[in-house]
Amino acid sequence: PQLPHGHMPLPSFWKVVEDALQQSGAQLCAFCQAFETVTPSPGTQPLTPAEERKVLSLVSKHGPDKLYQVTSNISGSRDLDLTLLRGQIVALLQSADTKGNTSRWLVDAGGPRGFVPAAKLRPY
C-alpha cells in the first residue's frame, strides 16, 4: 500500500514526520503538566511502597470509589476506634457506626478495621 505522503520529496516527508512528532510531544508535555497539577495536593505526603501496596489491596477489595484519605491525625478514644496518621488511605465499609451515627464511619485501614470521624476523611 502507498503511504499518503509517498509522493513527497524526502526532505518534505521528514518535515511532516518531524512536525507530527513535535505536536504529539507538545500534547504529551501538556498532559503531564495537567496530570501533575491534578494529582498530589501539597498537603498530601507521597505514599511509601508499603502504603502503596496497602492502597492497591484496598482498591482490589473495595473498589477505588470507596477510598478516603485521612486529613489529620486521628487518635481513637473509644473501643473500636482506629488511631490513624494524616495521609493514610482507608476504605469505607459503612458510612455510620453501629448506632446509626453518620459522623463516625467504619473503615478498613488495610488490616485493622474500626471507626473514625467522617469529618477527618476526604475522597482519595
Secondary structure as the mmCIF struct_conf table of DSSP 4:
data_model
#
loop_
_struct_conf.conf_type_id
_struct_conf.id
_struct_conf.beg_label_comp_id
_struct_conf.beg_label_asym_id
_struct_conf.beg_label_seq_id
_struct_conf.end_label_comp_id
_struct_conf.end_label_asym_id
_struct_conf.end_label_seq_id
TURN_TY1_P TURN_TY1_P1 PRO A 4 HIS A 7
BEND BEND1 MET A 8 MET A 8
HELX_RH_AL_P HELX_RH_AL_P1 LEU A 10 VAL A 38
BEND BEND2 THR A 39 THR A 39
TURN_TY1_P TURN_TY1_P2 PRO A 42 GLY A 43
BEND BEND3 THR A 44 THR A 44
HELX_LH_PP_P HELX_LH_PP_P1 GLN A 45 THR A 48
HELX_RH_AL_P HELX_RH_AL_P2 PRO A 49 HIS A 62
HELX_RH_3T_P HELX_RH_3T_P1 PRO A 64 LYS A 66
STRN STRN1 LEU A 67 VAL A 70
BEND BEND4 SER A 72 SER A 72
STRN STRN2 ILE A 74 ILE A 74
BEND BEND5 ARG A 78 ARG A 78
TURN_TY1_P TURN_TY1_P3 ASP A 79 LEU A 80
STRN STRN3 ASP A 81 ASP A 81
STRN STRN4 LEU A 84 LEU A 84
TURN_TY1_P TURN_TY1_P4 ARG A 86 GLY A 87
STRN STRN5 ILE A 89 GLN A 94
BEND BEND6 SER A 95 ALA A 96
TURN_TY1_P TURN_TY1_P5 THR A 98 LYS A 99
TURN_TY1_P TURN_TY1_P6 THR A 102 SER A 103
STRN STRN6 ARG A 104 ASP A 108
BEND BEND7 GLY A 110 GLY A 111
STRN STRN7 ARG A 113 PRO A 117
HELX_RH_3T_P HELX_RH_3T_P2 ALA A 118 LYS A 120
STRN STRN8 LEU A 121 PRO A 123
#
